[in-house]
Structures are given as C-alpha cells and as structure tokens.
Amino acid sequence: MSCVRSVFSLLLTTAFLLTGHGLHMTFLPLMASEIGLSQTVIGLSGSAYFVGFISGALVTPHIIAKVGHIRSFTTLMAVFLCCFQVLPMSDAGWVWILARFLLGAVMCGAYTVVESWLSDQADSRSHGRVLGIYTLVVLGAMAAGQGILGLTYGDAAQVFAVISILIGCAIIPVSLTSSLAPAPVPATRIDFMKLYRRSHTAFAGALGSGVVIGTFWTLGAVHVVSVTGDAEFAPMFIAVSILGGALVQYPIGIASDRIDRRHVLTFLCAMSSLSALYLSAATDTTSLLIGAAAFGAASNSLYAISLAKAADNSERDEFVMIGSSVLLLNAVGAAIGSFIFGWAMRSAEGEILFTLMAIACALFAAFIAIQPKGATAVSTEEQSTFVPATSATAPAALQQDPRAGDIAEEDQLAPAESVVSTAEEVSDVEYSPAA
C-alpha cells in the first residue's frame, strides 16, 4: 500500500480526468448526431481526435521540458475546457473537427504528464504494481463516466457542466501535491518499420485494434441510438463493452503466456468478428448488451496482447520505442477506421457499422493466422510475462512497464534552466536533473 500512498494524488487526478474523458468520448458523437452532423463528419471528427492524440504524444514532452509538469498540465486542461465549451456554440462540421483535434492533443498531453510523474514517483520494484493499479483506475473511471452520462443525458447543458467540473477537479490534486516534480519526459520515438520487421503479427494486431476500438468509440453509440431510438441506452452499451474487456484481459493474458501469441491474436480477431456480426443483427437492448460484452471482451484485449507480442520480439532497451510504435499505430488505425467507416455508413444509408467491423476483424485474423514465425520470434517458454495494458494511455506509461529497459541518452530532454530557476523561486517544487 505504500506505493499507492506515494502516488495517490496522481491516481485521483487520473480518476477525475478519465471519468470526464470516458463521458465526453461517448457524449460528443451522440450530440453531433443530434445537431444534424452526418456520419461522415462524425467519423472525420473522430479521426481528428486520434490524429490530435498522435500529435500530443510527439509535442508534449518538449512542452514539459520548457515549463515543467504542473504548468503543462494546467495549460493543457485549460485548452481542453476552452475547446470543449466551443462545441455547443456551433453546428459547423469544421469547428467540430478542429475542436476534436485539439481535444485529442491535450488529452494525450495530460496522460503524458500524469504517467511520467507516476513513473518517477514509483520505485523500480513497484512499477509493475503501480501500472496495474493505474490501468484499473483508467478502465474503471471510463466505465463510471458512462454511468454519469446515463444519468445526465437528457440535459445537454448539464452534461457539458459535469464534464467541465470533472476536468477542473483533475487539476486540483496535481496542483496541490507536495511531491517533487520529476525530470522532463523523454522524447517520444516511434519506428513503424522496425515494429513491422520485429513482428508482423504485433503490427497487424496494433493496427487492427485501433481500427476496431477507435471506430467503436467514434460511431458505436451513434449506431445503437439509430437501432434502438433510445439515446439513454447508449452509455450502458459502451460501459458493458469496457467492463467486458476489463474482466477478461488478465485471464486472456495469462493464457497468452502459455500459448503462442500469434494464435491468441488470431482467436481474438476471429471472436471480435463473430461478436460484431452478432451485433449487426441485434435490435433489442438485451441482445445488444450481450453482444457488447462479447465484443468488448475480445476486441479490448487486442492492444495488450499485441504489445506483449512486440515485447517478445524486441530487445529490452528498445521496448519503449517499440511499445510507443504499437500505441501510436493503434491511434493511426483508429483515425483511419473512424473516417472510412463513417463515410461508408453515410454512403450505404443503412446500419452497416458492425458488419463492416466484422469483415475488418476477419481480414486481420486471416492475415495474422498465415504469418510464419519471424527471425526475432521466441518460443512459448521464452515469452515475456503478460502485463495488463490499455490504449487509453500515452507513451510515457511504457516507462513503468517491467519489460522496459533504460531510456536512451539521446531521448532525454534537458529542462530549460530559466524555467527551473523561476519555478524554484515561486514554489517549493524542485526539478531533478535529466538522467
């Protein structure tokens, strides 16, 4: 419990932040549909969010190096609130696309601040435990956000107020913490080609996970409302999917320690395809909830198993770079899937979302199934131990992963001396030098 006490304020910030995040990720597509935006524009706005997420992952470490963690976090949350409050003032598609791009960038930035601070506060022996607790808080908070949305959805102004309050509350624990601010975050390095060379399977799994989960977050609630006509049911549908994934991820991970992870990913893609096909035919709420639980159980584990497969085929000192590539490739897939599937729904003028997702999952399953063992593949006995993970994180979370080695010296960002001296004059917070 000592490891929890040392990072309690950061976990509390995470709970507030991710509750608001989970709430707004479901609410905005529903509101966009209500004000008359087409599925194509909703899909584009979802793509913009994930492109913004990638941008935030690349830019935020440099912002932290200049102004520090606390100032970065408060600035990012201020930008979030400004962009978020613009949305009820406009029904123009370009405004929504631009606002969601900025929301994605600042949300990834906020993740980066919190996760890098968590990594610094936890000692090396407790990194795995803290990462597990953090993942649990993330998934639980996002599910809780759906419950709050279900209670407040009837009044859009109330929903906007609740989300803004949650984001505002997330600032308080970090701003008042007495913990020392850590060294700047290492620069985010990605290499998609190296990831592909290390493991075709992990590459396909990461991309497929993004296509499926990103599209689900962008258009899943819109589909459910179109089928049932009940907007208040959509948050429950999303929450069941989240909980389904959270409950089975660890058992699936344990199984993947004993089975070739190529076969595990093939199975998960196949089950995602079957459950999506079931959802495509479901029309009543009971069937939709059963399908959501099955779909969430299969699809939400794709990212974690893909990351584990990438870790198996990589050297320890390159895990953070390879893992960052897995995470951001997941975001690339989400951006691609949200746009293409939104456009297809608009063009077909029918409820074809989950039919398309079933086809996509089947294609990824077939691709992974035919992959031979690569030159860097390891035997089942040599596979790394599974670590629970979620794609609702920034690359900074990978520094806590027990599979990670030391950060390369060239990736360290030195803090600006003027900022450090100013911070020391104004507050008691000290910045430790870059390692």
TORBAZA-669766 format. One record per residue (C-alpha): y, z, x; residue in one letter. Coordinates in steps of 0.05 Angstrom, whole numbers, plus 32768, in hexadecimal, padded with zeros to 4 digits. Layout:
N
Y / Z / X / A
...
//
This chain:
435
8000 / 8000 / 8000 / M
802F / 8008 / 803B / S
8032 / 7FBD / 8043 / C
804A / 7FB8 / 7FFA / V
807F / 7FED / 8002 / R
809D / 7FC9 / 803E / S
80A7 / 7F89 / 8015 / V
80B0 / 7FA5 / 7FCF / F
80F8 / 7F8D / 7FC8 / S
80E3 / 7F46 / 7FDB / L
80A9 / 7F48 / 7FAA / L
80D8 / 7F60 / 7F74 / L
8107 / 7F26 / 7F83 / T
80CB / 7EF7 / 7F80 / T
80B7 / 7F13 / 7F3C / A
80FC / 7F07 / 7F1E / F
8104 / 7EC3 / 7F3F / L
80C0 / 7EA7 / 7F2B / L
80C5 / 7EC2 / 7EE4 / T
8106 / 7E9B / 7EDC / G
80E8 / 7E60 / 7F01 / H
80AA / 7E5C / 7ED6 / G
80D4 / 7E63 / 7E97 / L
8105 / 7E2C / 7EAA / H
80CF / 7DFB / 7EC1 / M
80B1 / 7DFB / 7E7B / T
80F3 / 7E02 / 7E55 / F
811A / 7DC9 / 7E74 / L
80E9 / 7D90 / 7E62 / P
80E6 / 7DAC / 7E1B / L
8131 / 7DAF / 7E15 / M
8138 / 7D69 / 7E33 / A
8109 / 7D4F / 7DFE / S
812F / 7D73 / 7DC7 / E
8172 / 7D55 / 7DDA / I
8154 / 7D0F / 7DD9 / G
8145 / 7CFE / 7E21 / L
810A / 7CCE / 7E28 / S
80C9 / 7CDE / 7E4B / Q
80DF / 7CB0 / 7E83 / T
811F / 7CD8 / 7E8F / V
80F8 / 7D1A / 7E89 / I
80C6 / 7D00 / 7EBB / G
80FF / 7CE9 / 7EEA / L
8120 / 7D2E / 7EE5 / S
80DD / 7D4E / 7EF7 / G
80D6 / 7D1E / 7F32 / S
811D / 7D31 / 7F47 / A
810A / 7D7A / 7F47 / Y
80D0 / 7D6F / 7F76 / F
80F9 / 7D41 / 7FA4 / V
812C / 7D79 / 7FA6 / G
80F5 / 7DAA / 7FB7 / F
80E3 / 7D80 / 7FF4 / I
812C / 7D7B / 8008 / S
8133 / 7DC7 / 8002 / G
80F7 / 7DD2 / 802F / A
8116 / 7DA8 / 8066 / L
815E / 7DBF / 8061 / V
815A / 7E0A / 8051 / T
8142 / 7E21 / 8096 / P
8181 / 7E05 / 80B4 / H
81AD / 7E28 / 8080 / I
818B / 7E6A / 808F / I
8196 / 7E60 / 80D9 / A
81E1 / 7E58 / 80CD / K
81EF / 7E90 / 809A / V
81B2 / 7EBD / 8096 / G
8180 / 7ECE / 8060 / H
81AA / 7EF7 / 802F / I
81E5 / 7EC7 / 802D / R
81B7 / 7E8C / 8027 / S
8192 / 7EAB / 7FED / F
81D0 / 7EBF / 7FC6 / T
81EF / 7E7A / 7FD1 / T
81AF / 7E57 / 7FBA / L
81AB / 7E81 / 7F7C / M
81F4 / 7E74 / 7F6C / A
81E8 / 7E29 / 7F71 / V
81AA / 7E30 / 7F44 / F
81D2 / 7E54 / 7F0E / L
820B / 7E21 / 7F11 / C
81DC / 7DE6 / 7F0B / C
81B2 / 7E07 / 7ED5 / F
81EF / 7E17 / 7EAA / Q
8206 / 7DCE / 7EAD / V
81C9 / 7DB6 / 7E88 / L
81DA / 7DD0 / 7E42 / P
821E / 7DAE / 7E48 / M
8202 / 7D67 / 7E50 / S
81CD / 7D39 / 7E33 / D
81D8 / 7D04 / 7E68 / A
8198 / 7CF2 / 7E8C / G
81BA / 7CEB / 7ED0 / W
81D7 / 7D31 / 7ECA / V
8192 / 7D4E / 7EBD / W
8173 / 7D27 / 7EF7 / I
81A9 / 7D3D / 7F28 / L
81A7 / 7D86 / 7F10 / A
815C / 7D89 / 7F15 / R
815E / 7D6D / 7F5C / F
818D / 7DA5 / 7F70 / L
8163 / 7DD9 / 7F4B / L
8126 / 7DC3 / 7F72 / G
814B / 7DC6 / 7FB4 / A
8167 / 7E0C / 7FA9 / V
8126 / 7E27 / 7F8C / M
8100 / 7E12 / 7FCA / C
8138 / 7E30 / 7FF3 / G
8130 / 7E72 / 7FCF / A
80E5 / 7E71 / 7FDB / Y
80F3 / 7E64 / 8025 / T
8121 / 7EA0 / 802B / V
80F1 / 7ED0 / 8009 / V
80B1 / 7EB7 / 8029 / E
80CD / 7EB7 / 8070 / S
80E7 / 7EFE / 8065 / W
80A3 / 7F14 / 804B / L
8082 / 7EF6 / 8088 / S
80B1 / 7F1C / 80B6 / D
80AB / 7F5F / 8092 / Q
805F / 7F60 / 808F / A
803A / 7F6E / 80D0 / D
8007 / 7F3D / 80E8 / S
7FCC / 7F67 / 80CF / R
7FE5 / 7F67 / 8087 / S
7FFD / 7F1E / 8082 / H
7FC0 / 7F09 / 805A / G
7FC6 / 7F43 / 802A / R
8011 / 7F38 / 801F / V
8005 / 7EEE / 8014 / L
7FD0 / 7EFE / 7FE0 / G
7FFE / 7F2F / 7FBC / I
8037 / 7EFC / 7FBF / Y
800B / 7EC6 / 7FA1 / T
7FF7 / 7EF5 / 7F69 / L
8040 / 7F07 / 7F5A / V
8052 / 7EBD / 7F59 / V
801C / 7EAA / 7F27 / L
8026 / 7EE8 / 7EFD / G
8071 / 7EDE / 7EF9 / A
806C / 7E95 / 7EE6 / M
803B / 7EA7 / 7EAE / A
806A / 7EDF / 7E98 / A
80A2 / 7EAC / 7E94 / G
807A / 7E86 / 7E60 / Q
8073 / 7EC5 / 7E36 / G
80BE / 7ED1 / 7E38 / I
80CB / 7E88 / 7E25 / L
809C / 7E8F / 7DE9 / G
80C5 / 7ECA / 7DD0 / L
810A / 7EAA / 7DDA / T
80FF / 7E5F / 7DD0 / Y
811F / 7E5B / 7D8B / G
8164 / 7E66 / 7DA9 / D
8175 / 7E38 / 7DE4 / A
81B3 / 7E61 / 7DF6 / A
8188 / 7E9F / 7DFA / Q
8156 / 7E7C / 7E28 / V
818D / 7E65 / 7E57 / F
81A8 / 7EAC / 7E58 / A
8164 / 7ECC / 7E67 / V
8156 / 7E9B / 7EA0 / I
819B / 7EA7 / 7EBD / S
8191 / 7EF3 / 7EB9 / I
814E / 7EEE / 7EDC / L
816A / 7EC4 / 7F14 / I
81A5 / 7EF4 / 7F1A / G
8176 / 7F2F / 7F1E / C
8150 / 7F0D / 7F56 / A
818E / 7F12 / 7F82 / I
8194 / 7F5E / 7F7C / I
8156 / 7F78 / 7FA2 / P
8162 / 7F49 / 7FDD / V
81AD / 7F58 / 7FE0 / S
81A1 / 7FA4 / 7FE1 / L
8165 / 7FA7 / 800E / T
816A / 7FD1 / 804D / S
8136 / 7FA8 / 8071 / S
814D / 7F83 / 80AF / L
8159 / 7F39 / 80A4 / A
8126 / 7F10 / 80CB / P
8130 / 7EDA / 80FF / A
8141 / 7E94 / 80E5 / P
810A / 7E6D / 80C3 / V
80E6 / 7E3A / 80EF / P
80F8 / 7DF1 / 80DF / A
80C9 / 7DD1 / 80AD / T
809E / 7D9D / 80D0 / R
8072 / 7D6C / 80A9 / I
8044 / 7D34 / 80BF / D
8021 / 7D12 / 8086 / F
7FFD / 7CE1 / 80B4 / M
7FE1 / 7D1A / 80DE / K
7FC9 / 7D3C / 809F / L
7FA7 / 7CFB / 808A / Y
7F86 / 7CF4 / 80CE / R
7F6F / 7D3C / 80CD / R
7F51 / 7D37 / 8087 / S
7F53 / 7CFE / 8055 / H
7F36 / 7D30 / 8023 / T
7F6E / 7D63 / 802B / A
7FA2 / 7D2B / 8028 / F
7F86 / 7D10 / 7FE7 / A
7F7D / 7D56 / 7FCA / G
7FC5 / 7D69 / 7FD9 / A
7FE1 / 7D28 / 7FBC / L
7FB4 / 7D2C / 7F7F / G
7FC6 / 7D75 / 7F73 / S
8010 / 7D62 / 7F72 / G
8005 / 7D27 / 7F43 / V
7FDF / 7D52 / 7F12 / V
8004 / 7D95 / 7F15 / I
8049 / 7D77 / 7F1D / G
803F / 7D4A / 7EE1 / T
8022 / 7D83 / 7EB9 / F
8060 / 7DAE / 7EC5 / W
808F / 7D74 / 7EB6 / T
806E / 7D57 / 7E78 / L
8036 / 7D85 / 7E61 / G
8062 / 7DAF / 7E32 / A
8082 / 7D6F / 7E16 / V
803D / 7D53 / 7E06 / H
8027 / 7D93 / 7DE3 / V
8065 / 7D95 / 7DB7 / V
805B / 7D4C / 7DA6 / S
8013 / 7D5A / 7D91 / V
801D / 7D9C / 7D6C / T
8065 / 7D99 / 7D56 / G
806B / 7DE2 / 7D6C / D
809A / 7DED / 7DA7 / A
808B / 7E38 / 7DA7 / E
8042 / 7E29 / 7DB7 / F
8052 / 7E04 / 7DF8 / A
8060 / 7E42 / 7E23 / P
801D / 7E60 / 7E0F / M
7FFB / 7E1E / 7E22 / F
801B / 7E1F / 7E67 / I
800D / 7E6A / 7E71 / A
7FC3 / 7E61 / 7E61 / V
7FBF / 7E29 / 7E95 / S
7FE0 / 7E55 / 7ECA / I
7FB2 / 7E90 / 7EBB / L
7F75 / 7E64 / 7EBA / G
7F85 / 7E4C / 7F00 / G
7F96 / 7E92 / 7F19 / A
7F55 / 7EB1 / 7F00 / L
7F25 / 7E7F / 7F20 / V
7F49 / 7E6D / 7F61 / Q
7F2A / 7EA5 / 7F89 / Y
7EE2 / 7E9A / 7F70 / P
7EEA / 7E4F / 7F7E / I
7F06 / 7E60 / 7FC2 / G
7ECB / 7E8D / 7FD3 / I
7E9C / 7E55 / 7FBD / A
7EC1 / 7E24 / 7FEA / S
7EB3 / 7E51 / 8026 / D
7E69 / 7E42 / 801C / R
7E6C / 7DFA / 8004 / I
7E8A / 7DBC / 8026 / D
7ED1 / 7DBB / 800B / R
7ECD / 7D70 / 8000 / R
7E9A / 7D7E / 7FCA / H
7EC4 / 7DB6 / 7FAD / V
7F02 / 7D89 / 7FA8 / L
7ED8 / 7D51 / 7F89 / T
7EBE / 7D82 / 7F56 / F
7F04 / 7D9D / 7F46 / L
7F20 / 7D57 / 7F3D / C
7EE6 / 7D44 / 7F10 / A
7EEF / 7D82 / 7EE6 / M
7F3A / 7D77 / 7EE2 / S
7F2B / 7D31 / 7EC9 / S
7EFA / 7D49 / 7E94 / L
7F28 / 7D81 / 7E7C / S
7F63 / 7D50 / 7E79 / A
7F39 / 7D21 / 7E50 / L
7F29 / 7D5A / 7E21 / Y
7F73 / 7D6B / 7E1B / L
7F83 / 7D22 / 7E0B / S
7F5A / 7D28 / 7DCC / A
7F6E / 7D70 / 7DB9 / A
7F9E / 7D78 / 7D7F / T
7F96 / 7DC0 / 7D66 / D
7FB0 / 7DFD / 7D8C / T
7F6C / 7E1B / 7D99 / T
7F52 / 7DDC / 7DB9 / S
7F91 / 7DD4 / 7DE2 / L
7F8C / 7E1B / 7DFD / L
7F43 / 7E11 / 7E10 / I
7F55 / 7DD1 / 7E33 / G
7F91 / 7DF1 / 7E55 / A
7F65 / 7E29 / 7E71 / A
7F31 / 7DF7 / 7E8B / A
7F65 / 7DC7 / 7EA7 / F
7F8C / 7E00 / 7EC9 / G
7F4C / 7E1D / 7EE7 / A
7F3A / 7DDA / 7F07 / A
7F7D / 7DBC / 7F19 / S
7FA3 / 7DFA / 7F31 / N
7F6F / 7E05 / 7F67 / S
7F76 / 7DBF / 7F85 / L
7FB1 / 7DD2 / 7FB2 / Y
7F91 / 7E11 / 7FCF / A
7F4F / 7DEE / 7FDE / I
7F74 / 7DB2 / 7FFD / S
7F9B / 7DE2 / 8029 / L
7F5A / 7E04 / 803E / A
7F3A / 7DC1 / 804E / K
7F77 / 7DAE / 8078 / A
7F71 / 7DF1 / 809D / A
7F28 / 7DE3 / 80AC / D
7F39 / 7DA1 / 80CE / N
7F76 / 7DBA / 80F5 / S
7F85 / 7DE4 / 8132 / E
7FA0 / 7E29 / 8125 / R
7FE2 / 7E1A / 8147 / D
7FEF / 7DDE / 811B / E
7FDD / 7DFF / 80D9 / F
8025 / 7E0C / 80C3 / V
8038 / 7DC3 / 80CD / M
7FF8 / 7DA8 / 80AC / I
8000 / 7DDB / 8074 / G
8049 / 7DC7 / 806A / S
8032 / 7D7F / 8065 / S
7FFF / 7D93 / 8030 / V
8034 / 7DB8 / 8008 / L
8069 / 7D82 / 800B / L
8037 / 7D4A / 7FFF / L
8026 / 7D71 / 7FC0 / N
8070 / 7D6D / 7FAD / A
8070 / 7D22 / 7FBC / V
8035 / 7D19 / 7F8D / G
8059 / 7D42 / 7F58 / A
8097 / 7D16 / 7F5E / A
806E / 7CD6 / 7F59 / I
8043 / 7CEF / 7F1F / G
807D / 7D09 / 7EF6 / S
80A2 / 7CC7 / 7EF8 / F
8067 / 7C98 / 7EEF / I
8046 / 7CC0 / 7EB7 / F
8089 / 7CCB / 7E93 / G
8097 / 7C80 / 7E96 / W
8050 / 7C71 / 7E7D / A
8057 / 7CA1 / 7E43 / M
8098 / 7C80 / 7E2F / R
807C / 7C3A / 7E35 / S
803B / 7C48 / 7E10 / A
805F / 7C6E / 7DD8 / E
8021 / 7C9A / 7DD0 / G
8003 / 7CDB / 7DE6 / E
7FE2 / 7CC1 / 7E25 / I
7FF7 / 7CF6 / 7E57 / L
7FB4 / 7D18 / 7E60 / F
7F8E / 7CD6 / 7E5C / T
7FB6 / 7CBE / 7E98 / L
7FAC / 7D00 / 7EBC / M
7F61 / 7CFB / 7EAF / A
7F60 / 7CB6 / 7ECF / I
7F89 / 7CCD / 7F0B / A
7F5B / 7D09 / 7F16 / C
7F1D / 7CDD / 7F12 / A
7F3A / 7CAD / 7F46 / L
7F49 / 7CE7 / 7F76 / F
7F03 / 7D03 / 7F6A / A
7EE4 / 7CBF / 7F7B / A
7F0E / 7CB7 / 7FBA / F
7EFD / 7CFC / 7FD4 / I
7EB3 / 7CF4 / 7FC3 / A
7EAB / 7CB7 / 7FEE / I
7ECE / 7CD4 / 802B / Q
7EA1 / 7CDB / 8068 / P
7EA7 / 7D17 / 8096 / K
7EE0 / 7D0B / 80C6 / G
7EE2 / 7D17 / 8111 / A
7F06 / 7D59 / 8106 / T
7ED8 / 7D72 / 80CF / A
7EB4 / 7DB4 / 80D8 / V
7E72 / 7DCD / 80BD / S
7E6F / 7DFA / 8081 / T
7E61 / 7E36 / 80AE / E
7EA0 / 7E28 / 80D6 / E
7ECF / 7E21 / 809B / Q
7F0A / 7E50 / 8099 / S
7F0B / 7E89 / 8068 / T
7F2D / 7E76 / 8026 / F
7F73 / 7E93 / 801A / V
7F91 / 7E90 / 7FD3 / P
7FCE / 7E63 / 7FCF / A
7FFD / 7E42 / 7F9D / T
8029 / 7E05 / 7FA4 / S
8062 / 7E2E / 7F86 / A
8077 / 7E42 / 7FCC / T
809F / 7E27 / 8007 / A
8083 / 7E17 / 804C / P
809B / 7E5B / 8064 / A
8061 / 7E7C / 803F / A
8030 / 7E5A / 806F / L
804A / 7E86 / 80A7 / Q
8028 / 7EC1 / 8084 / Q
7FE6 / 7E9E / 807E / D
7FAF / 7EBD / 80AA / P
7F9A / 7E77 / 80BF / R
7FDE / 7E6A / 80E0 / A
7FEC / 7E6E / 812A / G
802D / 7E79 / 814F / D
806A / 7E50 / 813D / I
8079 / 7E1A / 8171 / A
80B6 / 7E2A / 819B / E
80D8 / 7DE7 / 818A / E
80D6 / 7DF9 / 8140 / D
80FE / 7E39 / 8148 / Q
8146 / 7E36 / 812F / L
8177 / 7E62 / 8155 / A
81A9 / 7E89 / 812A / P
81F3 / 7E78 / 8132 / A
8211 / 7EAF / 815E / E
8251 / 7EB2 / 8136 / S
822B / 7EBE / 80F5 / V
8201 / 7EF5 / 8114 / V
823E / 7F1A / 812F / S
8263 / 7F15 / 80ED / T
8227 / 7F2E / 80C7 / A
8221 / 7F6A / 80F5 / E
826A / 7F7B / 80EB / E
8266 / 7F77 / 809F / V
8223 / 7F99 / 8092 / S
81EB / 7FC0 / 80B3 / D
81BC / 7F84 / 80AF / V
81A6 / 7F6C / 80F3 / E
8189 / 7F29 / 8106 / Y
8151 / 7F2A / 8138 / S
8153 / 7EF3 / 816B / P
8128 / 7EB6 / 8163 / A
80E5 / 7EBD / 8184 / A
//
